[in-house]
Amino acid sequence: MEHIEMVEKLMEKANVSYAEAKQALENNNWDMLDALIELERQGKVHGGQGTARCTTEPEKENKGTRQESPGANKSDHSGWDEFWNGFCRLIRKGMQNHFVAQRRGETVISIPVLLLILLLCIGFWFILPLMIVGLFCECRYSFEGPDLGRKDVNDAMGKATEYADDLKASVKSGMNEDKTRQ
């Protein structure tokens, strides 16, 4: 999803101005949920029809109406909640970042990183050799997105491509030398 679409979606969900939505997304590395939470903390989320609200504030207990079973520990769920929130954040980042394969400057495939990981788990012995063969067929791999689209990550992918190109060139030159000897 492009940044403009994200801003428009946050404007719609939180019922805020374009500038407020854009600033919240920029402050939170373009993470929609974190931006929504920030806007709510600032009191800028205006409840409307169909607007979901979330809170990070702990509920205030009313001892007269709320009863807990004896021996119940409120922290029993905090570990699970922390795990679940981390898992959801990981899934979200896996969908926001894409693995891109290009050949001769044209994008052949662009899939979410989460899908790439699932494909590698299911068909490792098929997908990995296919990617290696792709390197020798002029395919170039890179990552795009807010987390993996960084220069250092793509430089590592570029080094693998350069290695494949060097290997291909050395094989070709070895074959040419063999032909000239005959």
Buried (B, 14 or more C-beta within 10 A) or exposed (E): EEEEEBBBBBBEBBBBEEEBBBBBBEEBEBBBEBBBBBBBEEEBBEEEEEEEEEEEEEEEEEEEEEEEEEEEEEEEEEEEEEEEEEEEEEEBBBBBBBBBBBEEEEEEBEEBBBEBEEBBEEEEEEBEEEBEEBBEEBBBBBBBBEBBBEEEBBEEBBEBBEEBBEEBEEEEEEEEEEEEEE
